[in-house]
Amino acid sequence: MPELPARVLFGAAYYHEYQPYERLKTDLDLMVDARFSVIRVGESVWSTWEPENGRFDLDWLQPVLDGAHERGISVVLGTPTYAVPPWLARLYPEIAGQRATGRPIPWGARQEVDFTHPAFRFHAERVIRAILARYTDHPAVIGFQVDNEPGNELLHNQGVFQRFVDDLRHRYGDVETLNREWGLVYWSHRLSDWADLWTPEGNAQPQYDVAWRRFQAQQTTEFIAWQAGIVREYARPGQFVTTCVAYGHPAVNDDRLTDELDVTAGNPYYAMQEGLALPEQATARQGWAPSGTWALYASADRMFASRQEPFLVTETDASSIGGSSMNWPGYDGQWRQAAWALVSRGARMIEYWHWHTLHFGAETYWGGVLPHSGKPGRAYNEIAQIGAELEKAGALVAGLVPDADIAMVYSLPSKWLMQKYPPLAQGDGSPDKHAYHGLFDPFYRGAFDAGLQVRVLHDSRLVDADPADTAERHPVIVAPGLYVIDDPTLDWLVAYAAAGGHLVLGPRTGYADHEARARGDRAPARLSDPAGVWYDEFSNIAGELPVHPATGSSSTLAGAATRWIDGLTPIDADILAEYEHPHFGRWPAITTRGYGAGHITCVGTVPDHHLARALCAWLVPRPRNGWRDLPESATATTATAPDGRRVHVVHNWSWNTVTATAPVDLHDVLADGPQPAEQAFLLEAWDVRVFVERQVYSASRSVAGG
């Protein structure tokens, strides 16, 4: 981790250049009143930095940095390479990105460019160096964001495609090897020469698609690494380099991308209002931002997973998010709830997008901290309260390492493949391009609903870890949808179970190899003997099938099967749950078997939220956080502070006042003055309380101190 202030950084993206009238002093003073400690600037306005080819205007940012520094506000300076100026597009039309071969992306938005093109790189490097040479030494600048939300397009430009061919040539050596590995005998696709390789927009070969998506992500990683290298030539010791990761973008591998950075930063947007209600409301509106309290936590856990360490939030809801028809600002208290949820899962910075709601452009109704009037309103007041609370909590909550009851394995190659070749269907029978998350998310939500905390692990990193050490740190690992997986990783999972871990396999795991070729073994490949179960038949299902505890079993697992069924055939595994159906009832829904010092459990379906919750509660009957019998609208998350103290963050995600009982003596971090030992306490509507365990709290020591 880079050197960061000993408190959670708090602020917003600030675009003084977008303001329709001069108000810099007013804005900065309002930020001070809201306890802002950081702003992000400069990343969206290349045409302001360089109005014409080779003519730079760098002075406009000086007053912003000076004013911020005078008020003790730090600055993250962005490079403007994701929004190309019109003059560059006019002078070099060949740099336009292509979504299909020979079909340029129309200009007029952003990220339309082939960022691998030499002409783009020349001009991008020139403007980056001009900005850095001018402002790196400014005392307000603590770090840099290179580009913004990279990987938004799968580029089909001829130069990109030729580099893809070269990448394959170096990877496979000759076309005969590629023919064999990809199975190109199918449909007469055998290559006689590398020049025979067809362009990707017409491809129907899964093996090609996996390689193409990996290559696209590599291009994004290389681009960000290139920019980071330039920035580090100028950066002072202690200044960090990051980028703002949009985790849903098609050409991003956050696991590898963040290797090139000093710290992970991302933009967890989320549905507000009923989208944060517990229990989950049927009326919650699902837009492009994920809906559900569990989904907010999942976003944070994905960011922590990128480097397995605390992270920065560079963008999140300041008010309504999305287009002009998506006006759903939060209820009173929901800003606090979301901010503390992110901090409890490892956020070292909370930065809103953005300070003031724009008066023009595509994002006119993407709400900022201030409304169009520029006058502080409800959003500002809510956010200012968070700033005061984070200032009070200080170093205690800066860099929390969240607890984990269950680890879940995440597979980007499987996700990429399932976007084009999904195993799951939507309600109307059409392919579900979100099928990977259709397999992964129900297990995550089941853990969340059971009061458990999750650590996400990238599949590509598993073999780097010792299985026995992992079994000790993560006694339960859940692996659904792990379709594209190589032999060493499958063998690692077996070794993890043998070393004492409880391995849980979900649908599609272990079915294909690293090239997405269906394996010839009985499924789950290399795992069926240790698991004591196999299958060679599977089916989509419409609707839900009841699942009940297995006859003669002590299991209490019940709920419903949804979307998919594997025809599990036990060898010597114990049956825990069964389907109620005249055909599918021949197969068990869930089996388990001891293996070595551990266990392997197979789940042959996508569980509904009742079954997923029951399964996770069976896997971990005693959550690490120690909280018991919480109201159904309440959650408790726990983490370890940098100095070893234990922090508890307790939420009430509803309109009703509820009572919770603490498992240990707690000190309220946000309260004033001495406090009695607090066991039972109230949570008001949409409330959050932050505690530190009293047994490690010293009254002679400031809670805000390190």
Secondary structure as UniProt FT lines:
FT   STRAND          9..13
FT   HELIX           16..18
FT   HELIX           24..33
FT   TURN            34..35
FT   STRAND          38..41
FT   TURN            43..44
FT   HELIX           46..49
FT   TURN            53..54
FT   HELIX           59..61
FT   HELIX           62..70
FT   TURN            71..72
FT   STRAND          74..78
FT   TURN            81..82
FT   HELIX           86..91
FT   HELIX           93..95
FT   STRAND          98..100
FT   TURN            101..102
FT   STRAND          103..104
FT   TURN            115..116
FT   HELIX           118..135
FT   TURN            136..137
FT   TURN            139..140
FT   STRAND          141..145
FT   HELIX           158..172
FT   HELIX           175..182
FT   TURN            183..185
FT   HELIX           186..188
FT   HELIX           194..196
FT   HELIX           200..202
FT   HELIX           206..234
FT   TURN            237..238
FT   STRAND          240..242
FT   TURN            247..248
FT   TURN            250..251
FT   HELIX           254..257
FT   HELIX           258..260
FT   STRAND          265..266
FT   HELIX           273..276
FT   TURN            282..283
FT   HELIX           293..307
FT   STRAND          311..313
FT   TURN            324..325
FT   TURN            332..333
FT   HELIX           334..344
FT   TURN            345..346
FT   STRAND          347..353
FT   TURN            362..365
FT   TURN            372..373
FT   HELIX           378..393
FT   HELIX           394..397
FT   TURN            398..399
FT   STRAND          401..402
FT   STRAND          406..410
FT   HELIX           412..420
FT   TURN            427..428
FT   TURN            433..434
FT   HELIX           435..449
FT   TURN            450..451
FT   STRAND          454..458
FT   HELIX           459..464
FT   HELIX           467..473
FT   STRAND          476..479
FT   HELIX           487..498
FT   TURN            499..500
FT   STRAND          502..505
FT   TURN            507..510
FT   TURN            514..515
FT   TURN            525..527
FT   HELIX           528..531
FT   STRAND          533..535
FT   STRAND          538..549
FT   TURN            551..552
FT   STRAND          559..566
FT   STRAND          569..570
FT   STRAND          574..579
FT   TURN            582..583
FT   HELIX           584..586
FT   STRAND          588..595
FT   TURN            596..597
FT   STRAND          598..603
FT   STRAND          605..607
FT   HELIX           609..619
FT   TURN            624..625
FT   TURN            632..633
FT   STRAND          634..640
FT   TURN            642..643
FT   STRAND          646..652
FT   STRAND          658..668
FT   TURN            669..670
FT   STRAND          678..683
FT   TURN            685..686
FT   STRAND          687..693
FT   HELIX           694..696
FT   TURN            699..700
FT   TURN            703..704
//
